[in-house]
């Protein structure tokens, strides 16, 4: 990866914050604790981002730090995060069910009477 093409902007910052919070989730932090940790991570990275804008000599170092965090998140499972939210498309498959008939139904369906019997043809005694 070429560091000169890595741009730190609010979108990149949001993705890094999201990735760091997802990384922290893997350690079992949930609920209100996770919400507080996410808020802290967001504030921390936003402050670092603003320091980068106002203190020009620190820009290359902060860019390298953000690049390292982004690369580390890629290696530590941001792929899993994307995969869980956008699962791959699965081809639809048809399953055929074989219907079997019982002996009674089979004989009633497949055996035809040899002679047709009508009620008027019956012998009346």
Rosetta blueprint (number, residue, H / E / L):
1 X L
2 X L
3 X H
4 X H
5 X H
6 X L
7 X L
8 X L
9 X L
10 X H
11 X H
12 X H
13 X H
14 X H
15 X H
16 X H
17 X H
18 X H
19 X H
20 X H
21 X H
22 X H
23 X H
24 X H
25 X H
26 X L
27 X L
28 X L
29 X L
30 X L
31 X H
32 X H
33 X H
34 X H
35 X H
36 X H
37 X H
38 X H
39 X H
40 X H
41 X H
42 X H
43 X H
44 X H
45 X H
46 X H
47 X H
48 X H
49 X H
50 X H
51 X H
52 X H
53 X H
54 X H
55 X L
56 X H
57 X H
58 X H
59 X H
60 X H
61 X H
62 X H
63 X H
64 X H
65 X H
66 X H
67 X H
68 X H
69 X H
70 X H
71 X H
72 X H
73 X H
74 X H
75 X H
76 X H
77 X L
78 X H
79 X H
80 X H
81 X H
82 X H
83 X H
84 X H
85 X H
86 X L
87 X L
88 X L
89 X L
90 X L
91 X L
92 X L
93 X L
94 X L
95 X L
96 X L
97 X L
98 X L
99 X L
100 X L
101 X L
102 X L
103 X H
104 X H
105 X H
106 X H
107 X H
108 X H
109 X H
110 X H
111 X L
112 X L
113 X L
114 X L
115 X L
116 X L
117 X L
118 X L
119 X H
120 X H
121 X H
122 X L
123 X L
124 X L
125 X L
